[in-house]
């Protein structure tokens, strides 16, 4: 029997990829800034058509850098 150790405060982090809006909320940043960071390679992301997906682990790492 496995126990769910994820907190309800971080439901999006369970997934491998986040939307721009989810990443912006977690980083307390604007979606526009997240898209700009993705396009410049500042944060790991991939693009499908017009939509960006942001790597959840990259968001966690970015958030950790901002709090240090």
C-alpha positions as CSV (number, residue, x, y, z in Angstrom):
1,X,0.0,0.0,0.0
2,X,1.5,3.4,-1.0
3,X,0.9,6.6,0.9
4,X,0.3,9.9,-0.9
5,X,2.9,12.2,0.4
6,X,2.0,15.2,-1.9
7,X,0.5,18.2,-0.1
8,X,-2.7,19.8,-1.3
9,X,-0.9,23.1,-1.6
10,X,1.2,21.8,-4.6
11,X,-1.2,19.8,-6.8
12,X,0.4,21.0,-10.1
13,X,3.9,19.9,-9.1
14,X,2.8,16.3,-9.3
15,X,2.7,16.6,-13.1
16,X,5.8,16.7,-15.2
17,X,4.8,19.8,-17.1
18,X,2.9,23.0,-16.1
19,X,1.0,25.6,-18.0
20,X,2.4,29.1,-18.2
21,X,-0.4,30.2,-15.9
22,X,0.4,27.5,-13.3
23,X,4.1,28.4,-13.4
24,X,3.4,32.1,-13.1
25,X,1.2,31.5,-10.0
26,X,3.9,29.3,-8.4
27,X,6.6,31.8,-9.1
28,X,4.6,34.9,-8.3
29,X,5.3,36.2,-11.7
30,X,3.2,37.2,-14.8
31,X,2.4,34.7,-17.5
32,X,4.1,37.1,-20.0
33,X,7.4,37.0,-18.0
34,X,7.2,33.2,-17.9
35,X,6.7,33.0,-21.7
36,X,9.6,35.4,-22.2
37,X,11.9,33.2,-19.9
38,X,10.8,30.1,-21.8
39,X,11.5,31.7,-25.2
40,X,15.0,32.8,-24.0
41,X,15.8,29.5,-22.5
42,X,16.0,30.9,-18.9
43,X,13.5,28.2,-17.8
44,X,13.1,24.7,-19.3
45,X,10.1,24.6,-21.5
46,X,8.6,23.2,-24.7
47,X,6.2,24.7,-27.2
48,X,3.2,23.1,-28.8
49,X,1.8,25.4,-31.5
50,X,1.2,28.7,-29.6
51,X,1.2,27.1,-26.1
52,X,4.2,26.7,-23.8
53,X,4.6,24.0,-21.3
54,X,7.0,24.6,-18.4
55,X,9.0,21.8,-16.7
56,X,7.7,21.4,-13.2
57,X,11.2,20.7,-11.8
58,X,12.5,23.9,-13.4
59,X,9.8,25.9,-11.6
60,X,10.7,24.3,-8.3
61,X,14.4,25.1,-8.9
62,X,13.6,28.7,-9.9
63,X,11.4,29.2,-6.8
64,X,14.2,27.8,-4.6
65,X,16.7,30.3,-6.1
66,X,14.4,33.2,-5.5
67,X,13.9,32.4,-1.8
68,X,17.6,32.0,-1.1
